[in-house]
Amino acid sequence: MSDSYILELKLNTKKQSDCNYLDNYFHEAWCYRNTLTRIVRKKLNLLKRDSVYISLIKEYRTASGNAKKRVGKELRAVIESYGLTKYALQKMLLDKRKRCRYLHSDVAQKLSDAVYCGVEKCLYKNGRDIHFSRYADFKSFENKKNTTGIIYDNGKVYINCTPKKPKGGIILNVILPKNKESAHYIYETTCLCDRTKYCRIVRKQFPGGWKYYVQLVQEGSAPRKYAVGAGRVGIDIGTSSIATASDTACHLDTIGDNVASVEKEIRRLNRKLDRSRRKSNPKNYNADGTIKKGRKTWTYSENYKRIRRKSASLQRKRAASLKQAQESYANSLLSEGNEFYIEKMNFKALQKRKKKKDTVKGTNTSSREKSKKRFGKSIGLRAPAQLVAILKRKAEAAGCTFVKVNTQTFKASQYNHVTDTFIKKKLSRRHNTINGIWVQRDVYSAFLLKNSEPDYKHTNRNLCIQNYDDFKILHDECIENIKATYKQQNRTIPRSFGIAA
């Protein structure tokens, strides 16, 4: 399969008839997917209760060699008998699709493939169940090819029609930047010169309603906006901050620090939504304010819907701004080197609450329970895993090396290359002492990662000794720049940096 990239363009939907057409299309696609999900959930439940399937699963876990292959074939035969295959799902709702006015056959097949991905997770991975999607959360549908269903051609998107036969559907113009000398216009027109594989229609929530976009999946590689550097780059990423060390610079930044904070406004709107919901549905709440159990009918006022759209719009805008900032940050890192070394982090585990509460002894005989909260809030606001995924995608597309080192054996936060020892430190201690001199802990960890051994299990002590003097100069420049920047902006340096103003 050839390389591909995505170009997103806004659609001109000033006509109300066009908006109505797209809204009806989304509604049909959403109903089709949820109907298929309901059928698949029933089939999965029946399969998991099948005595033959249960016995084969037990046998498969203990078998090996040819016996395991034989049991695997028998398992696949049982799964196929329940119709839980990719092509069986595509054919399952043919009659329902024939009654649809808007839904194209290729789009229906792609929706079936998306449901089958959930089936694969439940059968072969750690998935527990396939979930229904709410209409407000159903944001996109896509085609399989650029010749039927959804077609892009010469600045126009044809939905359920073609350039030769323009009747029967709608034709929407894409919106390009007005300034033809701007970087955005040059980039988008350059991308449009590549062949379009297929199209995806996307909708986004705004206070005034839905806005519609087309994502063109283009063949080839995206035009590069940066020059790839040379050399190693070590990256120490946390739940809210990131430290990097290369041959030319050191950085210590808060992830998405330049993104405007709207959490306070979102919390205010959520409280407003809760008050409105309680006022409109008093019968759904107990006397103590908790929600009653069982099936309930909810009534939402027009004011509630307006506030909900505003809240959703704020969250969408912040997520888009954060992703754009992370894309730009990844570009700057790629300009500093072509080999990237980062610790393997399980952010999904870090965001979970503790199962048991720890107790903290006070000054007297009494004790108090510590909170079960961990790093869920900071991970939700900063999205560090998204930054790692962006950097990995860009590095691999540019032909760079991207390596995740073994965290358990590397122990970058504990190692001292001078004494060649590992010393475990508290999370609150944000510095190391190297040769009796203060060094910021995260930046030093990035330096150790940069000088990794070829097996990625330990740091190369000889390289650390050889490059430490140059690193210390860059480290000191980084710390001084942070102090000057935060002082100029009249801001407080984050406590996680461990830097005194």
N, C-alpha and C positions, 0 to 999 in steps of 0.2 A: 504494500500500500504506500502510495506517495505521501510526502509531507504535506501538511495543510495548516492553515491558520485562519483566524476569524476576523472579519471586518464588520463592525456594527454601524449601521446607518439609520437615521431617523426617517420614519415614513410620514408623508404629508397626508394627514387624515382630517382635514378641515371639514369635509362633508360629513354630516351626521349619518348619512346612509352608509358610508364606508365604515364608520365606527360600529354601527349596528351589525353590519355584515361580519366584522371581525369578532365582535362580542358573541354573536350566534355561533361562529366557528369554534371559538374557545369553549363555549358551553357544550357543544356536541362532542368535541374531543375529550373534555373532562368527563362527561357522562359515559362515553365509550370506555375510557380507561378504568373508571371506578366499577363499571359493570363487569369488565374482565377481571378486575381485582377481586370482586366478590366471588366469582366463579372459581378462581384459582385458590382462594383461601379455603373454600369448601373441599376442593380436590386435595390440597395439602393436608388438611385435617384427616381426611379419609385415608390418605397414604400413610401417615404417621401411625394410624391405628391398625394398619394391615399387618396381620401376624407374620406373613411371608416376608414383608419388607423389614420388620423388626428383627426377625431371625437372621436375615441376610446381612443387616447392618452389624449385628454382633459378630457374625462370622467374618465379615470383611475387616473388622478392627483387629482381629487376632491372626488372620491369614497372611501369607507372604508368598512371593514368587508367582508361579503359574496358578496356584489356588486363588490368590488375590485377584488375578485377571479374570478367572472364571466367575468368581462371585461378583466382580464389577459388571460383567456382561449381564448377569442375571438381575442385578439391581437396576441397570438401565432398561431392561425389558419390563420390569415392574413399573418403573416411572413412566415409560412410554404408554403402558396400558391405561394409565390415568390421564393421558393427554397432556402431560407436563413437559412438552418439548417446545422448542422455538417455533417450529412450523405449525405445530398443532394449535398453539395459541393464536397464530396469525389467521388460521382458518376458523377459529372458534366462533367469531361473531360476524361472519359474512352476511347473514340475514339481517342483523341489526344495522350494519353499515349501509346496506342497500336502501334502508328506509331513511338514512340521513340525507339531508339536503346539501350540506356544506362539506362534510368530512370526506377527504380524498382517500383512495385505497392505499397509496404509499404512506400517507400520514398515519392511517390506522395501523399499518404494519410496524411503523416506528414506535407507536404507542404500545403495541403488543411486545416489541422487543424490550422496551423499558420495563414492562411488567415481568418479562422473563428474566431480566437481570436480578430482580428480587427473588424469583424462584431459585436461581442458581445460588444466591447467598443463603437461602434457607436450607437447601439440600446439600451444598458442598462447602459452605463456609460457616461463619458464626451467626448468620441471620436467624432471628426468631420468628418473625411473621412479616407479611406484606401489608402495608398500611394504605388506607384510603387517603386521597388528597382533598383538601378543602378547595372550593372554587377560587377563593382569593389567593391560594398558594399555587394554583396551576398557572404558571407564567409563560409557557412556551410550547410550541409544537413544531415539528420539522418534517422535511421531505426526504426522499432517498436520492433523488437526482434532479438536475436542473433542466429537465425536458418536459416535465408534466407536473400538475398539482400546484407547486409554487415555483415560479420561474423568474429569475432576474435577467433582464436584457436591456442594455443601453439606458441605464438610469431609471428603469421602471420595474416594478414587481407585479407579476401577473398571478393572481390567485384564482384557481379553478377556470382558467382560460389561458390562451396562448397568444403570442404576438400575431400569428396568422389568423387565429379565430378569437378575437377579443371579446366576444359576447358570452354570457353565461356566468361570469364572475365579476371581479373588480380589478382595476388597474390603479396602482399607487405609485406616485413618484417618490424617489429618495431625495433627501435634503442634504446638499453638500455645503461647505462653508462658502459664504459670499465672497470673502477676500481670496482671490485666486493666487495671491502671492504668499499666503500664510502657510506655515508648516503643516497644519492640519489638512488643507486642501491638497497640497503636493503629496502628502502621505496617502491620503484616501484615493486620489486619482491614480497613483502608482500601483496601489493594491488592486484596483479595478482592472488593470491590464492583465492580471492573471486569470486563469480559467476558474469559473465558479463550479464547485462540485455539487453543492446543494444549498438550500436556504432554510433558515429557521426564523419563525415569527415570534417575537418577544414582546410582552407588554409589561409596563412599569407603572407603579402606583404614584399618582400625584394628588395634591389636595383637590384639584378640579376634576379628577377622574383618571382613566387609563390613558397612557400614551403608548404608541406602538412603534416598534423598531424591527428591522430585518438584520439578521446576522448571516453574512455571506461566508460560507466555508470555502476559502480560496485554496487553490493548489499551489504548492511550493513553500517558500519561506518568506516570512514577513520582512519588509524593508527594515534594515537595522538603523536605529537612531543613535548608536554609540559605537565607539571603537573598542574592541576587546583588548585588554591589557595582557601582560605576560608576568608570570610568577605565581607564587603560592599566596592564598588568602585563608586565614583561619577565622572561623565564625563561632562565637559563643552566644547562643540565643537563649533567652529566658522567657518567662511568661509575659513580660511587658517591656523588656529592654533587649538590645542586641549590641554586642561588642565585636569588632573586627580588627584584624592585624594583617597588614600586607608589607611588601618591601618599600612602599612609598608613603603609607599613612596608617594611622590607627583611628578608630572611631568608637564612640560610646554614645548610643542614642536610645531614646524611648521610641518604641515602634509606633508609627503614626502620630508622632508628637505635633506635626504641623496640621493635623486634621482638627477642624473645629469641634469642640465638645458640645453635644446636644443632649447628653444623658439627663441633665436637670429638667429640660423642657419635656423630654419623653416621659420621665417619671411623673411630672405634673399632669400631662395629658392622660396617662394611665390611671391616675387617681380620679381624674374627672370622668373617665369612662366607667370606672367602678361605681361611682356615685350615680351616674345616669342609668347604668344597668340595674342597680338595686332599686332605684325609684320606679323603673318601668316594669320590673318583675318581682314585686314584693312576695308573691306566693312561692317563689323558688328558694326562699331563704328561711332558715330557722330563726328562733328568737335571739340566739346568741350571735347571729350574723353569718353562720356557716351555710354552705349550699346544701340543700336537701338531696338525699340520695334518690336514685331512680330516674326514669325518663321525664324530661321537662320540656316545655315549650318556652322559647325565649322571644321577647318582643324588643326590638331596637328602634329607638326614635330616629328621626332624620338628623337631629343634632348629634346623636351618638355616632351615626355613620359618617358624618362630616369630620368629627374629631378623630375617629378611627383611621380615616383616609389620611388625615394630617400626620398622625403618629406613624403610620406605615411609610409615608413619604419621607419623614425625617430619618427613620431608620435606614431606608433604602439609600438616601443621599449620603449618609455617613458611611455606610458600607462601600458605596462606590468611590467616595473620596479616599477612604482608607486603602482600597485596592489600588487606586491610581498612585497614591503616595508610595506604596510598597513596590509597584512596578518601577517607579522612578528610582527608588533606593537600590533595587536590584541592578538597574542599568549602571548606576555609579559604582557598584561593587565589581561588575564585569569589566569596567574600564581600568580596574586596578590589578587584575590578574586573570589567569585562565585555569587555575587549579584551586578548588574550593574544598575545605575540610571542615566538617561540622559534626557536632555530637548528635547521636540518634536520640531524639526526645519523643516520649509518648505523651503528647499534650492531652489526649483524650482521657488518660488515667489521671493526669494532674487536675483536671477540671471537676472530677468526681468528688463528692463529699466523703468524708471518712465514715466507715461503717460503725466504729465505736468512738464514743467521746472520751478524750483524755481528761484526767483530773489534775488540777494544779493546786498544790498545797499553799495555803496562805500563811500569814505570820502567826495565826493562832491554830488551834487544833482543827478548825473547819477547813473544808476544801471546796473548790468550785470546779465546774465542768468547763472545759475549753470548747470553743465552737467547732462544729464538724466541717465548717467551710474550709476550702483550700484556695485554689487559684481560678475558680470558674469565672468570676467577674472580670478579672484582668485579661484572661484568655478570650472571653467574649468581646471585650472592647478592643483588644490589640490584634487578635487573629495571627499569632506567631506561626502556626502551621501553614497558613495561607502564604506568608512571606517565604517560608522554606520551599513550598511547592512552586511559587513563582520563580525563585532563584534557580531551582533545579531545572525547570522547564526552559528558562532562558539559557542556562549554561549548556545543557545538552543540545539545544538548537544551534548554539554558536560553536559546537565542537569542543567545549571545555570539559574538564574533569570535575565531577561532583561526587564527593565521597562522604558517607556517614560513618564516623569512627565508632568503635565499640566503647560505649560509655562506661561499662562496668570495669573494663580492664584499663582504659585510658586514665580516668580519674583526673581530669585536667584541673579541677578546682582544688585538689589536694597535693599535687606534685610540686616539688621545689627542685629545679634543675641544678642548682649549685650544690645542695647537700645530697641530692639524689635520694630523697625520702618522700613518703606520703604522709601528710598530717591532715587528719579530718578536722574541718572547721565548721562552726555554726553558720547557718544561713545568714544570720544578722551581721557576721563579720565580712565586710566588703573589701578587704585588702589582704595582700600578702606582704611578707617582709623578706626581700631578696638582698643578701649581703648587707643586712641592717637598714635597707632603704625601703620606704613605702612604695608599693606598686598596686594599682587598682586590680582587684581580683579578676573581673570579667575580661579585661583587656589582656591580662597576663595569660588567662586560660586560652584566649584566642591565639596568642603567640605560641603556646605549646601545641595547639591543634595545627597551626601552620607548619610546624616542624615535625609532622607525624612520620612514623616509620612506614615502610612500604606495606606492612601487614595491617596497618591502621589500628593496632592494639595498644601501642605505647608511643610516647614522644621520643624523638631522636635527641639524646642528650648532647651529643657532639655538635649537632646543628644549632641547638639552643645556645650553647657556650659561644659558638662562632658568631651568631647573629644578635646576641643579647644587647650589646652596646648600641647598635643601630636602632634596635627596638626601643630601648630606654629613651633615646632622643625623641622618637616619634610619639612615645607614650606621654612624655612630659608636655610636648606640644599639644596633644589631644586634651590633656587635663586643663591646661591653661586656656585653650580655646573654649572649653565648656564653661569655665569660671567667667571668662569675659563675656560670652554670649548671654548667659543667664543674668549677669549683672546689668548688661546693657538693656535687656528686655524686662528688667525689674521682676524677675521670676525666681522662685526657690528651686535649687537643685534637688532632684528626686533623692529620697533617702536611699533608694536601692543602688545609687551610684557610689555611696560612701565617700563623697567628696565634700569637704568643708568649703564654704564660700570664701 
